[in-house]
Amino acid sequence: MTDKTFWDTLPRPIVGLAPMDGYSDSAFRHICKKVNPDIVTVTEFTSADGISFSASKLMRKLSFHPEEQPVIAQIFGKNEETFIRATKVCQDMGFSGIDINMGCPSKKVVQSEHGVALRRKPDLAYRLIEAVASNTHLPVSVKTRLGWDNAEDLISFSKGAQNAGANMICIHARTYLEPYNVPAQWEHLYALKQELSIPVLGNGGIVSLKDGLEKCQNLDGFLIGQASFGNPWVFTEEGMPSSFVDKLPIIKLHAEYLVENKGETVGCREIRKHLLQYVKGFKGAKLFRSKITHVDSLSAIDEVLAEIVAYDG
Ligand SMILES: Cc1cc2nc3c(=O)[nH]c(=O)nc-3n(C[C@H](O)[C@H](O)[C@H](O)COP(=O)(O)O)c2cc1C
């Protein structure tokens, strides 16, 4: 069981899979942990209102395998009462920590004044952190961005989060207004670390474990997001296997976990985007794209994978 010292006592540097809606579900987290058992994983962002009003439905979405531990539940919202109820559900489910999303830029989330919109309402943001932190024995973290359109209030916001009870803060080194493909600005994070006593993780634009270690500098660790698409081996020093056949065991396991967790229909539909990522850069990829986008059973997946291996050989 974890407590508030969790982030302080993890071996450095802390390496983790970033929370990503539509990607960092149980199956993908489990695969990344198979590849590197030492990483921390975070769920897709989940509505605190949703958890507190229809716990059983969202508990299915949030369920995880013990091998994914330490796994952190990421929640978003703007209401203290529902945050507290959602926190208790996550605590009872056995999560290792609660992460509060204060970085999501999606229009729907921002219009509802959730996610990164809380950066414009720091007092509410601090109240939410305090409400969660004082109602759980779990460590509470905050994931946010540099700021709205610049990093001017990053230090003051982060200090406020720390004072409100956050035990770790993870900064995606881009502003709200910057798309995911502009270069991340890590220098703001190094300056922030000097001002805080809680651990600071960096995130944004990391392409390999080596790259993460270089960018980490004085920080306590980092989360890798998009570079893990079709490449859970990004969490190893060796990186992606060079031949497709060596990727097969992990790809097949990914499909099996997805089908186990979500059933064959949904699992096979969801594995398609991952398979397209797994074959990215492979010289014959386009020959198999259409077949991949129609797989509807584990045997159809095995079949197309066997064809790719035969082509690769
Ligand atoms: C498809 C997608 C979904 C995302 N969903 C979430 C989310 O649910 N919660 C969150 O805090 N950040 C989310 N993010 C942001 C990532 O966690 C991360 O901050 C961002 O991708 C930058 O890291 P990267 O350059 O390594 O990908 C998402 C990003 C992507 C691309």
PDBQT file of the ligand as one rigid body, heavy atoms in Angstrom, charges set to zero:
ROOT
HETATM    1  C1  LIG A 401      -3.924  10.900 -27.839  1.00  0.00    +0.000 C 
HETATM    2  C2  LIG A 401      -3.500  11.624 -26.594  1.00  0.00    +0.000 A 
HETATM    3  C3  LIG A 401      -4.292  11.532 -25.460  1.00  0.00    +0.000 A 
HETATM    4  C4  LIG A 401      -3.919  12.205 -24.287  1.00  0.00    +0.000 A 
HETATM    5  N1  LIG A 401      -4.675  12.062 -23.162  1.00  0.00    +0.000 NA
HETATM    6  C5  LIG A 401      -4.254  12.603 -21.991  1.00  0.00    +0.000 A 
HETATM    7  C6  LIG A 401      -4.936  12.343 -20.769  1.00  0.00    +0.000 A 
HETATM    8  O1  LIG A 401      -5.924  11.592 -20.717  1.00  0.00    +0.000 OA
HETATM    9  N2  LIG A 401      -4.460  12.946 -19.638  1.00  0.00    +0.000 N 
HETATM   10  C7  LIG A 401      -3.361  13.766 -19.644  1.00  0.00    +0.000 A 
HETATM   11  O2  LIG A 401      -2.962  14.291 -18.603  1.00  0.00    +0.000 OA
HETATM   12  N3  LIG A 401      -2.689  14.016 -20.785  1.00  0.00    +0.000 NA
HETATM   13  C8  LIG A 401      -3.089  13.425 -21.938  1.00  0.00    +0.000 A 
HETATM   14  N4  LIG A 401      -2.357  13.621 -23.071  1.00  0.00    +0.000 N 
HETATM   15  C9  LIG A 401      -1.091  14.363 -23.003  1.00  0.00    +0.000 C 
HETATM   16  C10 LIG A 401       0.076  13.404 -22.738  1.00  0.00    +0.000 C 
HETATM   17  O3  LIG A 401      -0.013  12.827 -21.446  1.00  0.00    +0.000 OA
HETATM   18  C11 LIG A 401       1.416  14.140 -22.836  1.00  0.00    +0.000 C 
HETATM   19  O4  LIG A 401       1.408  15.188 -21.900  1.00  0.00    +0.000 OA
HETATM   20  C12 LIG A 401       1.667  14.704 -24.228  1.00  0.00    +0.000 C 
HETATM   21  O5  LIG A 401       1.361  13.761 -25.235  1.00  0.00    +0.000 OA
HETATM   22  C13 LIG A 401       3.108  15.174 -24.378  1.00  0.00    +0.000 C 
HETATM   23  O6  LIG A 401       4.004  14.106 -24.205  1.00  0.00    +0.000 OA
HETATM   24  P1  LIG A 401       4.695  13.384 -25.488  1.00  0.00    +0.000 P 
HETATM   25  O7  LIG A 401       5.290  14.469 -26.321  1.00  0.00    +0.000 OA
HETATM   26  O8  LIG A 401       5.672  12.412 -24.900  1.00  0.00    +0.000 OA
HETATM   27  O9  LIG A 401       3.571  12.688 -26.216  1.00  0.00    +0.000 OA
HETATM   28  C14 LIG A 401      -2.743  12.985 -24.256  1.00  0.00    +0.000 A 
HETATM   29  C15 LIG A 401      -1.962  13.076 -25.415  1.00  0.00    +0.000 A 
HETATM   30  C16 LIG A 401      -2.315  12.400 -26.567  1.00  0.00    +0.000 A 
HETATM   31  C17 LIG A 401      -1.422  12.500 -27.785  1.00  0.00    +0.000 C 
ENDROOT
TORSDOF 0
